[in-house]
Amino acid sequence: MTARRPHRYEALRWALLGIAVVVLVIFLGAQQQHGADVSYGRSPADSATIGKGPAPRAGDPTVPSVDEMTALVADSPVVRLPGSIAHWNEQRVREAAGDHPVRILVAPPWLDEDERRRLREVKNATIVVSGTDVSGGFYRAVPDDVPGWRAHFATADVTGPLVTLIATLREVPVPADHDGLRWREPTGPELTAVAADLRAKGLHAAAGASLTGVPGKAATTAFPDGALYVALPAQPFGEPLPRFGPALTELFPGTPIIVMYGLWIEYHGPATDFAEVAGASFYGQFADRISQYDYSQDQVLSVYLNRVTDIRYSGLFDRPLPYQPVDPLRVALPALPWLFAGCVATFLALSVRSLRRPDGTGIRRGDGAPARLAGLTALAVEMSLLTDARSNPALTRGVVKLQAARAALDEALPEHHVRSLLNEAADELDDSARTVGLAGYRPDLYLQGRLS
């Protein structure tokens, strides 16, 4: 039993070194896992952006020349060019203007850049309304809340922006906002016609609506379980709007319902919290652009549905986080440095014991290959605590060569084979020492002090 103990110590010593190398490789490999899986929160929707604007309609009337429009504005305080769509509460605008002279030029929304430039050159127009975009002097006025957006895009009502701009030009306080939009319950025939289309094809497009169909991909990602769509043209200014949302919700409980009044979009159905965020963020970003150009309901609805998808996939509302199984490596990672240190410390203790044994089984100075193996092994252990990501590969290769040399010694392989493995190990350790900038750890210098 006593005679075999040194061999057991040797096996344990090299087993600990092997474990330390494995732990080091695993730990360094884990540090390189920089990626993160974000596929859960990544929205499948197309980019929720809206283009600059559609091309002018072919054959639509263009605006007159600058001189002609200047003459028209000089003759009348309000000039409506053919195709203009904007309306306003004249009483509120007169009260806002007071005794301040205001001349308003109203143009259609489908103008090209040259026509817009001509509008800006009409100097005697106090305010220019292009589509529903209101500007005057150095200012532009746009709605900034839900009642303002709703009136603006459902009925082309520009009363709020006009009052705000006139007060700004007069340098007086802006009057409080006023929601003048009125609602009515839909009639029996109206509701019957809409419900019949929704049951048949999921879409009701009233006469005058510009929606030609539901955008397939955007609708599927926004409402995977399906939704119903109602598209109405812009409603007559000053008349009550039919309130289809609540009535349709009773007929189709639990089903998302989208109702469009012109370019105003309303959501009715389950989970209304996300719809309020979607509507506010959508119109808050795009109201300015939609006011200036003649967008169709197809274009506006597609971008709105993409915004709904983005908000749904953000995880703020109805998407719980998925189950993630425990990763054993992540759990054990904090303990790996301690395991490595323990293996190295035990290896060094056993190495010192082996060097000091007087029974001839240990490695003594001047024993050639065994002594060099012991010195290079000690060097590798010391360097493992000092290397970095650039020098670790060479260090690891050196340790592998040392293990091979040790196995060759144990199996009594030819001496030239052992020396070749030790030379390769020394080269790898030298490369690692030069990479990390530790001249004193280059094998030739290090071994001079240990084997002299």
Order of alpha helices (4+ residues) and beta strands (2+ residues): alpha-alpha-beta-alpha-beta-alpha-beta-beta-beta-alpha-alpha-beta-alpha-beta-alpha-beta-beta-alpha-beta-beta-alpha-alpha-alpha-alpha-alpha-alpha-alpha-alpha
